[in-house]
C-alpha cells in the first residue's frame, strides 16, 4: 500500500516559515496580486489663479510675520536699551555736578 502524497504547497510555490519560538505569530502575508493601478492618466492638477495665490501669499506672510515681529520686539526690547540708557544716565549725572 502506498502512502498518500504530501499536500500541495500554498499558492506562490513556497511553504510558509515556521512560527517563531517567542510565542508571537508573524504578520499575515500581503494579499496576492499586489497593487493594481487604475488604467488611464491621473487627473490634471487644478492650480489656483494669480490673485488667489497673491492673497494666499499675503495671508502666509501675516501668519509667519506677526509672531516673528512680536518675538523680535521682545528680544530687541530686552537687549538693546541697556547701552543707550547707561550713557544717558552717565551724561545726566555728570551735568548736575
FENPEQUI-V268778 format. One record per pair of residues at least 12 apart in sequence whose ideal C-beta (glycine too) atoms are under 10 Angstrom apart, sorted by the first residue. I is the first residue (numbers start at 1). J is the second residue. D is the distance in Angstrom with one decimal. If there is no record, write none. Layout:
i=I j=J d=D
i=I j=J d=D
This chain:
i=10 j=29 d=9.2
i=11 j=32 d=6.4
i=12 j=29 d=8.2
i=12 j=32 d=7.2
i=16 j=29 d=7.7
